[in-house]
Amino acid sequence: MIPSPPRLVPQAGPAAWAGSALSPADWMLPVGADVAAGLAEPDTPPAGPLAALLRQVAERLDEGRGFCLIRGLNLDRVAEPDAALLALGRQLGRPLPQDAAGALVAGPAGNRGFRADPADAAALLCLGTLPEGAVALVSAPALHNTLLKADRAALAVLYRDLPYGEGAALPVFTTADGAFLGHLDRAAMAGAGLDAGQAAALAGLEAMAEAPGQALALPLHAGDLLLTNPRLVWTRIAPGSPGLRRLWLERPGPRSLPEAFRRALGTGPAPQMVGG
């Protein structure tokens, strides 16, 4: 029996943004020397200004626009950037392996389209200046709302399970305990046997993500730390972008991955590695 179509309603709030409507003040968290020093000391528990900064980060990921950029970390003071990134991440959640070898910090391979990392939060540390557009973000709730206006039938398709590799199936859009969740990873769907309606709905979604003004292209400099909530914000990293270190986190919050997603994406207690 075909399941009843979902009740399609617009997503409201600061997470439903268009890149053209944002300014750096909306997403940047510049840090002073005292906070930068704390970020550079991986073995020092956060306190004072650094603890306040981490609270701001958590709030922006969970209830804000779904991402923020910390600027001001002086990498000249960081002996081991991977260790510093890992230590900071542990203040926000539990690091997740990114490959079969269990690497917790890795360089992302890049992706030509927007994708959601299989984690509750993702952190990208930039070790050297990248050209604008090497990293871009798009709002999943905003894409949802655009598709709601343009093609409700296609949006309904994306609320149903779509095939992923290894026999898994997940929707692009769903809700859990009243919270909106988005997930997209076309690479994981490759060869999974999409039907014509599913393929058309995904193509329409991807075209909207590339529409002028929809995405936000970020200029990243050495020491920038970008944090995202992949349930709200999808990332595109240009292939061949050097000098990026990535960390995935499991963390409590209103938009944590549901258990069905964790099983399908391999981010449960015994991870089956996915991603790139």
Buried (B, 14 or more C-beta within 10 A) or exposed (E): EEEEEBEBEEBEEBBBBBBEEBEEEBBBBEBEEEBBBBBBBBEEEBEEBBEEBBEEBBEBBBBBBBBBBBBBBBBEBBEEBBEBBBBBBBBBBBBBBBEEEEBBBBBBEBBEBBBBBBBBBBBBBBBEBBEEEBBBBBBBBBBBBBBBEEBEEBBBBBBBBBBBBEEBEBBBBBBBEEBBBBBBBBBBBEEBEBEEEBEBBBEBBBEBBEEEEBBBEBBBEBBBBBBBBBBBBBBBBBEEBEBBBBBBBBBEBEBBBBEBBBBBBBBBEEBBBBBB
